[in-house]
Amino acid sequence: GENVEQHPSTLSVQEGDSAVIKCTYSDSASNYFPWYKQELGKRPQLIIDIRSNVGEKKDQRIAVTLNKTAKHFSLHITETQPEDSAVYFCAASTGGGGSQGNLIFGKGTKLSVKP
Amino acid sequence: NAGVTQTPKFQVLKTGQSMTLQCAQDMNHNSMYWYRQDPGMGLRLIYYSASEGTTDKGEVPNGYNVSRLNKREFSLRLESAAPSQTSVYFCASSELWSSGDGYTFGSGTRLTVV
């Protein structure tokens, strides 16, 4: 089955700097890659996602890139702000077939943005 | 439009007690899921229901049972709680399991088993 590895587990940046979180996946059939943000004590919330037919997607200060050949995808946050401090999770799924329709999550990255 | 609603928000159980975690969604989603979240372990799938009338095991199903009561509701039952089941439990839903959609999560249930 699918396995998703996420690095780093913790990341500390200064306000205004960029942050990059990387994930690798094992199943070459995976075709959907969302990213979730979880603030302390709250629920995970979808912030951006990408499908396998595109290599990059942007939404204001956040972007996701996908390299299907290397089976990895990354979250990029530019001009970080203190409110970006949270745990970020990547995930992958194949969108169907047995249990592969389920999202498999990475273990998370705790991002701290220092003012 | 409340999204995904979970009850209770907090619960303390004694070892061996049973309880049911309730989850309901009002987005007319077809698929529903139960995850547990433990420190450093991310989100691990317990059970899922791809559509009304079906349920299947996820990564960590031992010690749990589920019921898809109708399209809106998906409950998780602990028959005999153990300290290893101390965790935060999240219910989630998505429009269509087969299309690989993003999930909407409930606010979670923090369960402590003593």
Interface residues (C-beta under 8 A of the other chain):
Chain A: Q6 S9 N31 Y32 P34 K42 R43 P44 Q45 L46 D49 R51 F89 S93 T94 G95 G96 S99 G101 N102 L103 I104 F105 G106 K107 G108
Chain B: S31 Y33 G40 M41 G42 L43 R44 L45 Y48 A50 D56 G58 F90 W97 S98 S99 G100 D101 G102 Y103 T104 F105 G106 S107 G108
